[in-house]
């Protein structure tokens, strides 16, 4: 007789499989976030992507040099992909150990990323204007696109993990 495994039991998958599934989810999430930004730009015209601003500030502080506009765009894109994959791997590890942490199929993850980074960290790093100066439409755009990002990460992560063999128990 087979028993259903309650959703509070950690995943029987290896950490390697969990990380791979999280990374695949992160790649998909990063791609869908870029699609969202192409359809509805998340910033006012002329404002640079925050990762490019951070990179420019770091380079300026270390070397006194300025990054070109093109280099800022390249760095911002690289950081976008790396950050998406990194946070998604971490998310995958957390939900594999505590499956109830997948609130509303990843929406909570996306909203947490938005709140933690767009609403707190980026203004503190002066990579974005203070929140009181950001148009509500920009904040809403980022919130919605991050919810879509989180949902995508969770769907792709869970689908990828389900396709991988469970580790053998001894």
C-alpha positions in Angstrom: 0.0 0.0 0.0 1.4 3.4 -1.0 1.1 6.4 1.2 1.0 10.0 0.0 3.8 12.1 1.2 2.5 15.1 3.1 3.7 18.5 1.7 5.6 19.2 4.9 8.2 16.5 4.2 11.5 17.6 2.7 12.1 16.7 -1.0 13.8 13.3 -1.5 15.9 15.0 -4.3 19.6 15.6 -4.0 20.9 19.1 -3.4 22.5 19.0 -6.8 19.1 18.3 -8.5 17.4 20.9 -6.4 20.1 23.5 -7.4 19.8 22.6 -11.0 16.0 22.9 -11.0 16.3 26.2 -9.2 18.8 27.5 -11.8 16.6 26.4 -14.7 13.7 28.1 -13.0 15.8 31.2 -12.5 16.8 31.3 -16.2 13.1 31.1 -17.2 12.2 33.7 -14.7 14.9 36.1 -15.9 13.7 35.6 -19.4 10.1 36.3 -18.6 11.1 39.4 -16.6 12.9 40.7 -19.6 9.8 40.1 -21.8 7.7 41.9 -19.2 10.1 44.9 -19.4 10.0 44.9 -23.2 6.2 45.0 -23.2 5.9 47.6 -20.4 9.2 49.4 -19.6 9.7 49.4 -15.8 11.4 52.8 -15.6 10.8 56.4 -16.8 12.6 57.2 -20.0 16.2 58.1 -19.5 16.6 56.3 -16.1 19.3 53.6 -16.2 18.7 50.0 -14.9 19.7 49.9 -11.2 22.3 47.1 -11.7 24.1 49.4 -14.2 24.0 52.3 -11.7 25.5 50.1 -9.0 28.2 48.8 -11.3 29.1 52.4 -12.4 29.3 53.5 -8.8 31.6 50.6 -7.8 33.9 51.2 -10.8 34.0 55.0 -10.1 34.8 54.4 -6.4 37.5 51.9 -7.1 39.2 53.3 -10.2 37.8 56.8 -10.7 36.8 55.8 -14.2 33.3 56.0 -15.7 31.5 53.2 -17.4 30.2 53.8 -20.9 26.4 53.7 -21.4 26.8 50.5 -23.4 29.0 48.8 -20.7 26.4 49.8 -18.1 23.7 48.0 -20.2 25.9 44.9 -20.6 26.7 44.8 -16.9 23.1 45.3 -15.9 22.0 42.4 -18.1 24.7 40.1 -16.7 23.7 41.0 -13.1 20.0 40.5 -14.0 20.7 36.9 -15.1 23.1 36.1 -12.3 20.8 37.5 -9.6 17.8 35.7 -11.0 19.6 32.4 -11.1 21.2 32.9 -7.6 18.0 33.9 -5.8 16.1 31.1 -7.6 18.6 28.4 -6.5 18.3 29.7 -3.0 14.5 29.7 -3.3 14.6 26.1 -4.6 16.7 24.9 -1.7 14.3 26.6 0.8 11.1 25.1 -0.7 12.7 21.7 -1.1 13.3 21.6 2.6 10.0 23.4 3.6 7.5 22.8 0.7 4.8 25.0 2.3 7.1 27.9 1.4 5.7 28.0 -2.1 2.9 30.4 -1.4 0.6 30.8 -4.3 3.0 29.0 -6.6 5.9 31.4 -6.4 4.1 34.7 -6.2 5.4 35.2 -2.7 8.9 34.6 -3.8 8.6 37.2 -6.6 7.0 39.7 -4.2 9.7 39.1 -1.6 12.4 39.8 -4.2 10.6 43.0 -5.3 10.1 44.2 -1.7 13.6 43.3 -0.5 15.5 44.7 -3.5 13.4 47.2 -5.3 11.7 48.8 -2.3 14.6 48.6 0.2 18.0 47.7 -1.1 18.1 49.7 -4.4 17.0 53.0 -2.8 19.5 52.5 0.0 22.3 51.9 -2.5 21.1 55.1 -4.4 20.6 52.9 -7.5 17.0 54.2 -7.7 15.4 57.4 -6.6 13.9 57.4 -3.1 10.6 55.6 -3.0 8.6 58.9 -2.5 10.0 60.1 -5.8 9.2 57.0 -7.8 5.9 57.1 -9.7 3.4 54.6 -8.4 3.1 53.2 -11.9 6.7 52.2 -11.9 6.4 50.5 -8.5 3.2 48.7 -9.6 4.9 47.6 -12.8 7.8 46.1 -10.8 5.5 44.4 -8.3 3.5 42.8 -11.1 6.5 41.7 -13.2 8.2 40.3 -10.1 5.0 38.3 -9.3 5.1 36.9 -12.8 8.9 36.2 -12.4 8.2 34.3 -9.2 5.4 32.3 -10.7 7.5 31.4 -13.6 10.5 30.3 -11.4 8.2 28.1 -9.3 6.5 26.5 -12.3 9.7 25.7 -14.1 11.6 24.7 -11.0 8.9 22.3 -9.9 8.4 20.9 -13.4 12.2 20.4 -13.8 12.5 18.8 -10.4 9.6 16.5 -11.0 11.3 15.2 -14.2 14.5 14.4 -12.3 14.8 11.0 -10.6 14.5 11.0 -6.8 17.6 9.9 -5.0 17.7 6.3 -3.8 17.1 5.7 -0.2 19.3 3.2 1.5 
